[in-house]
Amino acid sequence: MGALPDRRVNARIVARWAKMFVFRSLGRSDYARWTDPSNLEAWWASRTQRLASLVPTGTRVIEFGAGARPLERCLDASCTYMASDLVERGPDTFVCDLNHRPLPDLDPLHPEVAVFAGVLEYVRDVPSVIAWLSAHVKYCVTSYAVAHQLGPIQVLAAGARRTYYGYMNTYSEVDFVEMFRRGGFACRYSDSWNDQRLFQFERGSVETRS
């Protein structure tokens, strides 16, 4: 009888992995997960503060995957904040699923900065999102859990782990930056936060890194 709990745990892990694999294959966002406020982790707060410091003052900011909207409280008072998410996060939310096509017209919002805190990992077609943003914003400020160079067996294990977490893509830091470059955005700043990287990209600028 003592082994039963382990089997139950393993069954839950397999069931979750299978569900996330299907979502990844279909490019389907996990509405059930992100509708539940308990999945909005408090420990993300320091990441939000770091990203807020990369937002130029006096700009109109749209945050995709806004969640509980902590960025709104961290931005400089001169900024104008707009929340966007899969589901409503307040009556003024711009509801948008980045895995649904066609992507909406942002022209009425006049955003200058797009912020993604732990979001792009859950997007199936990131290049098309970057191309869409290039017509609307000057800056992209984002975090990303980059994939590291690994051996063949480690790659398989890392891929399985990313699928379990619900990630829909796997980019190294070099590939991530290059993807934005192809979309017209140069990397102006990069740094680490826990096991993730933070970036500020500017459309049409000369690349600088620190």
C-alpha positions in Angstrom: 0.0 0.0 0.0 2.9 2.3 0.7 3.7 2.6 -3.1 0.2 3.8 -4.0 0.8 7.6 -3.3 3.8 7.5 -5.6 1.8 5.9 -8.3 -0.9 8.5 -7.9 1.6 11.3 -8.1 3.2 9.8 -11.2 -0.3 9.4 -12.8 -1.0 13.1 -12.1 2.4 14.1 -13.7 1.7 12.0 -16.8 -1.8 13.3 -17.1 -0.6 16.9 -16.8 2.2 16.3 -19.3 -0.2 14.7 -21.8 -2.6 17.6 -21.5 0.1 20.2 -22.0 1.5 18.2 -25.0 -2.0 18.4 -26.6 -2.3 22.1 -25.9 1.2 22.7 -27.3 0.4 20.6 -30.4 -2.8 22.5 -31.0 -1.4 25.9 -30.0 -4.2 26.3 -27.5 -3.9 28.6 -24.5 -4.7 27.1 -21.1 -7.7 29.1 -20.0 -8.5 27.0 -17.0 -5.0 27.6 -15.5 -4.9 31.3 -16.1 -8.4 32.0 -15.0 -7.6 30.7 -11.5 -6.0 33.5 -9.5 -4.1 31.0 -7.3 -1.8 30.3 -10.3 -0.6 34.0 -10.3 2.5 33.5 -8.1 3.6 36.2 -5.6 7.3 35.3 -6.1 7.1 36.9 -9.6 6.9 40.3 -8.0 10.7 41.0 -8.2 10.7 40.1 -11.9 7.9 42.6 -12.4 9.9 45.4 -10.7 12.9 44.7 -12.8 10.9 44.8 -16.0 9.2 48.0 -14.9 12.6 49.6 -14.6 13.3 48.9 -18.3 10.1 50.8 -19.5 10.9 54.3 -20.7 9.2 57.0 -18.8 6.3 58.9 -20.3 5.2 56.0 -22.5 2.0 54.2 -23.2 2.5 50.6 -22.0 0.4 47.5 -22.8 1.1 44.5 -20.6 0.2 41.1 -22.2 -0.6 38.4 -19.6 -1.3 41.2 -17.1 -2.6 38.8 -14.4 -3.2 40.7 -11.1 -1.6 43.8 -12.8 1.4 44.3 -10.5 3.2 46.1 -13.3 0.7 48.9 -13.1 1.9 49.7 -9.5 5.6 49.5 -10.4 5.7 51.8 -13.5 6.8 55.4 -13.3 3.8 57.7 -12.7 4.4 59.4 -16.1 3.5 56.1 -17.9 0.0 55.1 -19.1 -0.8 51.5 -18.4 -3.1 49.2 -20.3 -3.8 45.6 -19.2 -4.2 42.7 -21.7 -4.8 39.1 -20.9 -6.7 36.0 -22.0 -9.5 36.9 -19.6 -10.8 40.1 -18.0 -8.5 41.6 -15.4 -10.6 44.6 -14.7 -13.3 46.3 -16.8 -10.6 48.1 -18.9 -8.8 44.9 -19.9 -7.9 44.5 -23.6 -8.8 40.8 -23.9 -6.4 39.1 -26.3 -5.2 35.5 -26.8 -1.8 35.6 -28.4 -2.3 32.0 -29.7 -5.5 33.0 -31.6 -5.4 34.3 -35.1 -5.9 36.9 -36.5 -4.2 39.0 -33.8 -6.2 42.2 -33.0 -5.6 45.7 -34.2 -3.7 47.7 -31.6 -4.0 51.1 -33.4 -6.9 52.4 -31.2 -4.7 51.9 -28.1 -1.6 53.7 -29.5 0.8 51.6 -27.4 4.5 52.4 -27.4 5.8 49.6 -25.2 4.7 46.0 -25.0 5.6 44.1 -21.8 5.7 40.3 -21.4 6.5 38.9 -17.9 6.6 35.1 -18.2 4.3 35.1 -21.2 6.2 34.3 -24.5 7.0 30.8 -23.3 3.3 30.0 -23.7 3.0 31.4 -27.2 3.2 28.9 -30.1 4.2 31.3 -32.9 6.4 34.0 -31.3 7.8 35.3 -34.6 4.3 36.3 -35.8 3.7 38.1 -32.5 6.9 40.0 -32.9 6.0 40.9 -36.5 2.6 42.1 -35.3 4.1 44.2 -32.6 6.6 45.8 -35.0 3.8 47.7 -36.6 2.5 49.0 -33.3 5.2 49.5 -30.6 8.7 51.1 -30.3 9.8 48.9 -27.4 9.4 45.3 -26.2 10.3 44.5 -22.6 10.2 40.9 -21.8 11.4 38.0 -19.7 12.2 34.6 -21.1 13.3 31.2 -19.7 16.0 30.5 -22.2 17.0 27.0 -23.2 20.7 26.1 -22.6 23.0 24.1 -24.8 22.7 20.4 -23.7 23.5 16.9 -24.8 20.9 14.8 -26.7 19.5 13.1 -23.6 19.4 16.3 -21.6 17.6 18.0 -24.5 14.9 15.4 -24.4 14.6 15.8 -20.6 14.5 19.6 -20.8 11.9 19.5 -23.6 9.7 17.2 -21.5 10.0 19.5 -18.5 9.1 22.6 -20.6 6.1 20.8 -22.0 5.0 19.9 -18.4 5.2 23.6 -17.5 3.0 24.4 -20.5 5.8 26.1 -22.5 5.1 26.0 -26.3 8.5 26.9 -27.5 12.2 26.4 -26.8 14.7 29.1 -27.7 18.3 29.7 -26.7 19.2 33.3 -25.7 21.0 33.7 -29.1 17.9 32.5 -31.0 15.5 34.6 -28.9 17.5 37.8 -29.6 17.9 36.9 -33.3 14.2 36.3 -33.6 13.5 39.9 -32.4 16.2 41.2 -34.7 14.5 39.7 -37.7 11.4 41.4 -36.5 13.1 44.8 -36.5 14.0 45.0 -32.8 17.5 45.4 -31.5 18.5 44.2 -28.0 19.3 47.3 -25.9 19.7 45.5 -22.6 19.8 42.0 -21.1 20.3 40.7 -17.6 19.4 37.7 -15.5 16.5 37.1 -13.1 16.6 33.7 -11.3 16.9 31.2 -14.1 15.4 33.6 -16.7 16.7 36.4 -18.8 15.3 39.9 -19.0 15.4 42.0 -22.2 14.7 45.4 -23.5 14.3 45.5 -27.3 13.9 48.7 -29.3 12.6 48.9 -32.9 15.1 50.3 -35.4 17.9 51.0 -32.8 21.5 49.9 -32.7 22.1 46.9 -30.6 23.8 47.3 -27.2 24.0 44.6 -24.5 24.9 44.6 -20.8 
